[in-house]
Amino acid sequence: MISVRPVVQILGWLTCWVGGMLLVPAVTDYFVSDQEWHTFLGAALLAFFAGTALVLSTWQGRAETLNFRQAFLLIVMGWLVVTLLGAIPFVGIGLSFTDSVFETMSGVTTTGSTVLTDLDDLPPGILLWRAVLQWVGGIGIIAVAVLILPLLRIGGMQMFKIESSGSQQDIADLTWKTLPLLFVIYIGLTALCMLAYRVLGMSFFDATTHAMTTLSTGGYSNYDASFGHFHSMPLQWAGTLFMICGAIPFFLFVRATLGNVRALVTDQQVLGFLSFLAIASILMAFWLVEHKDVGYLEALTLTSSNITSVVTTTGYASDDYTAWGHGAVGAFLVLMFVGGCSGSTSGAIKIYRYQVLWIFVRAHIRMLFSPHRVITLRYNGRELGRDVPMSVLAFLAVFIATIAAFTLVLSMMDLDIVTAYSASVTAITNVGPGMGHIIGPAGNFQPLPDSAKWVLVVAMLAGRLEVLALLVLFERDFWIE
């Protein structure tokens, strides 16, 4: 059997860390004289007590190392632990346990779907906690995507493994040196985003919370109208810029910080991502000019903001794009699948997988008329390993099958097919808003039955963990070492 003691000990430290995070909204509510600070303080004390108990019960006086199986288990259990602890404040303000878990899972997976209404009137502490959940989830998935998933070879992520010419210890040392840099860059970009929002007209509180949910590509807002509440073109362009920053590989930011700026502007994945956003936004702007009484600059602002939001899986809405016409609705359903870059806070399939798939399909077509031809597959100037295309194809097959399965389950709960399908897609791709009059950008997930919300909780976790990292736990041989 797999040894869970090292996993439990790390989960204990994680629980204590969540307790520290809970003190932030507690202090906020205390200073604005809102009584909800008691709820946050109680949750923080509970987290500290539980975390300390877990650490002490598994402590053996030495640093812990994890094998592949334990790493898989830690990733899944880590998200579940943070979700259960993070749900306590929502229960404290009167939400049901189901709604509290849904809201928290949506936060830590940076999905952005919400069951809350009248956001404009909620206490500042709970609004800040929603932003903190997404911000923490963002740095969590960056660490997992940069340091763990490449080692686990999920969906072609082995292409982005940290390289070292030394021993395994050298790789471990490089990994631990990388983590602080990632964290500093994440904080720095969040601070820059907050400053930009503040200068462009947001209040300090709104600028702080929206900066946290922008860099994490989470999309929680303090208002029912989401980003459209501000009615500001400069703010929309600032949001677009920092959503793009959140969807770019953070390891490239590390390299740029260390002097290799060229890597940030020549990376094949980044160039493909930016080109796709530009083309989609420009073409959709022409569509919007034809179907809505707006000028081209306003149309380009709306399309750039909303398309970037959906592609990066942020989920902000500066306008109800389901009212742009049937063609736009179809386009946004497709855009939900795209995603940002690997090693970012973005969800969905990711740009590099489409690029690898095209390289593989093109090579296959060439071999149809020239079967003896030897073709070397290359990506970003490097030869692709033979396992990478198969890994990408396996991921895509499982990804699509997972969406089909969740759509079927939701439709059997008396949801109309548009709601069932778009809810499955938006949960697994971690986009946030769906389609239709219920869960579209002008609605939310509150009207859904509790059973559907629990299904979507599982879907959000599966999507955030790249599906396969969750499915592997259901394999019997996984538990036998």
ABEGO torsion letter per residue (X at the ends): XBBAAAAAAAAAAAAAAAAAAAAAAAAAAAAAGBAAAAAAAAAAAAAAAAAAAAAAAABAGBBBBBBAAAAAAAAAAAAAAAAAAAAAAAAAAGBBAAAAAAAAAAAAAGAGBBABBGAAABBAAAAAAAAAAAAAAAAAAAAAAAAAAAAAGBGGAAAABBBBABBAAAAAAAAAAAAAAAAAAAAAAAAAAAAAAAAAGBBAAAAAAAAAAAAAGAGBBABAAEAAAAGBAAAAAAAAAAAAAAABBAAAAAAAAAGBAAAAAABAAAAAAAAAAAAAAAAAAAAAAAABBBBAAAAAAAAAAAAAAAAAGAGBBABBAAAAEAAAAAAAAAAAAAEBBBGBABBEAEAAAAAAAAAAAAAAAAAAABAABBBBBBBGGBBBBAAAAAAAAAAAAAAAAAAAAAAAAAAAAGBBAAAAAAAAAAAAAGAGBBBEAAABAABBAAABBAAAAAAAAAAAAAAAAGGAAAAAAABAAAABX
